[in-house]
Amino acid sequence: MSSPLRRCTAPAQRRCSDLNADYNPIHEGPDSHRTNTTVGGDWDWKLNETWDFQVVGDLDHAVAGIQMDQGIVARGYRAPNLLELFSNDANTPAPGQGYVILGNQNLRPEHDLAWNLQLDFKPLTGLSGFLTLFRHDFDNLIYISTVCGFTTPCPPGGPHFIFQYQNAARALSQGVEVSVSSIFSEMPWWPLPKHTLRIDLSYGFLDSKCESGCPAGVNGQELPFRPANRFLPGATYEYLPLGTVLQLWASWEDRSQISLPNTATIPDYWVMNFKLSAQLNKLLSFIDQDSGGGPLLKYLTAFLEGQNVLDNQVVDVATFGPQGAVIGRLSFLAGVQFEL
């Protein structure tokens, strides 16, 4: 939900130019105040015709475990992708049913002016979190628009609904994120040295709207597929002697719109997930580590992951039909990961 600001991490895929100026007055005293200020700029261009220019103000001023970590102003550009230009996504089980999403070869590139301010806090040992405020002002935002099927019937014999990618002249997306993490095993009272436990709670609020250049009569309506509220709880437990980790996480999303105009909604829903992993050299410690293949086990981790384990089916049947799933169905993934 916050700005997906990119950094130069793969020189083979992008060109990068960084301009940075650091001003670092350091003050540390008995009151634990600390100030560290950085101002700089960054330009990032990728081969898929996406670039951004950002000015970063990093005022690292810590007082009693609270610090203003980073403020960012960025200007971004994104060209339409192939799906948005040439899509012909047809889900039509029978004439008069289902939907089609069409591409649009006349789409213009998006421009995004992003503002981001983050405040980090760590008031106690084992307790930390952050608060982020963000705002995106879009020009020529690419979104999905309704062509027919709601107020205007689609032609007979075709799908019940037709959607198409369009540009909105101006759009706004702004909100706040807050996250709190508790690592109980780092707290002084934790009685189990062979066990670790971490709890994470995150919440996000998003206000989005099409401001101008929207379909007739919908200026001010909510942008598609942008839920106003999201809640993400999670827990991680590790048993150190066996290198075994159990992760449980979930996400709740508020209802959201399918298209502009706001004629149909996706209901709010929960998704539950888990992942169990184990370091093979610890789990199978009965194998002689000096025998052939034994030493290799320390680089291997076995895992089992389940997505949407309650098989929650979030489907707007009236709009999409039973084939138009919003989220993936129950699935499992198992394997062995090699990591140096």
Secondary structure, DSSP 4 states (H G I P E B T S, - for coil): ----------TTTEEEEEEEEEE------TT--EEEEEEEEEEEEETTTEEEEEEEEEEEEEETTEEEEEEEEEEEEE---HHHHH-EEEE-SSTT-SEEEE--TTPPPEEEEEEEEEEEEEEETTEEEEEEEEEEEEEEEEEEEEEESSSSPPPTTS-SEEEEEEEEEEEEEEEEEEEEEEEGGGSTT---TTEEEEEEEEEEEEEEEEEESPSTT-TTPPPTT--SEEEEEEEEEEEGGGTEEEEEEEEEE--EESSBS---EEPPEEEEEEEEEEEHHHHTTTS-TTSTTTGGGGGEEEEEEEESTT----B-HHHH-TT-BSS--SEEEEEEEE--
